[in-house]
Amino acid sequence: MRTTRDRIRHAITFEFVGLALVTPLAAWAFGVPVADMGVVGAGAATLATIWNYVYNLGFDAAMQRLTGGTRKSVPVRVLHAVLFEAGLLIVLMPLIAWYLGISLQQAFLMDVAFAVFYMVYAFVFNWVYDRVFPLPAWQDASRAGPAAS
């Protein structure tokens, strides 16, 4: 499993790159000032960073317990991304509605758009992260034969 230091690097890098991508895109797509979207994005990123650390720790522990390892296949990566975003959506929707002064329905639609963006982003980011920062056990396994990552 990953170390605490690696998990912190992962969570912070994930949020900074995601925020740099989503803030201007969301401001344009929803017609919201970039500054307001930046505040929403920064607040969401802060909550998401905490959720990212806790969620990935729990997901990896569950995988370790259920499968004996943490190497993720494509279907497991999809499940990982969907569950992460569903949990975050539940927490963020009322906060977005409150800050932007919009209805819960509007906040839900905005949050779903964020979730779709971040599901794709999470899938790609985590795959790249695992390639750039592989665990030693994965490197040993890839030398022994074809890898499932």
URFENTA-V758000 format. One record per backbone hydrogen bond with DSSP energy under -0.5 kcal/mol. NH is the residue of the N-H (numbers start at 1). CO is the residue of the C=O. E is the energy in kcal/mol with one decimal. If there is no record, write none. Layout:
nh=<NH/NH>
co=<CO/CO>
e=<E/E>
This chain:
nh=<7/8/9/10/11/12/13/14/15/16/17/18/19/20/21/22/23/25/26/27/28/29/30/31/32/37/38/39/40/41/42/43/44/45/46/47/48/49/50/51/52/53/54/55/56/57/58/59/60/61/62/63/64/65/66/67/68/68/69/77/78/79/80/81/82/83/84/85/86/87/88/89/90/91/92/93/95/96/97/98/99/100/101/102/107/108/109/110/111/112/113/114/115/116/117/118/119/120/121/122/123/124/125/126/127/128/129/130/131/132/133/134/138/139/140/141/142/143/144/145>
co=<3/4/5/6/7/8/9/10/11/12/13/14/15/16/17/18/19/21/22/23/24/25/26/27/27/33/34/35/36/37/38/39/40/41/42/43/44/45/46/47/48/49/50/51/52/53/54/55/56/57/58/59/60/61/62/63/63/64/63/73/74/75/76/77/78/79/80/81/82/83/84/85/86/87/88/89/91/92/93/94/95/96/97/97/103/104/105/106/107/108/109/110/111/112/113/114/115/116/117/118/119/120/121/122/123/124/125/126/127/128/129/131/135/135/136/137/138/139/140/141>
e=<-2.4/-2.3/-2.4/-2.6/-2.6/-2.5/-2.4/-2.6/-2.1/-2.5/-2.3/-2.2/-2.8/-2.1/-1.5/-3.0/-2.0/-0.9/-3.2/-2.3/-2.0/-2.6/-2.6/-0.9/-1.1/-2.6/-2.6/-2.0/-2.5/-3.1/-3.0/-2.7/-2.9/-3.0/-2.2/-2.3/-3.1/-2.5/-1.8/-2.6/-3.4/-2.0/-2.3/-3.5/-2.5/-2.0/-2.4/-3.2/-2.5/-2.1/-2.5/-2.7/-2.8/-2.3/-2.9/-3.5/-0.8/-1.3/-0.8/-2.4/-2.2/-2.4/-2.8/-2.2/-2.5/-2.6/-1.9/-2.2/-2.2/-2.0/-1.8/-2.5/-1.6/-1.1/-2.6/-2.1/-0.6/-2.5/-2.1/-2.1/-2.5/-2.4/-1.0/-1.7/-2.7/-2.7/-2.3/-2.5/-3.1/-2.8/-2.1/-2.4/-2.8/-2.8/-2.4/-3.3/-2.5/-1.9/-2.7/-3.2/-2.2/-2.3/-3.6/-2.7/-1.8/-2.6/-3.2/-2.4/-1.4/-2.7/-3.3/-0.5/-0.8/-1.7/-2.3/-2.1/-2.3/-1.5/-1.0/-1.2>
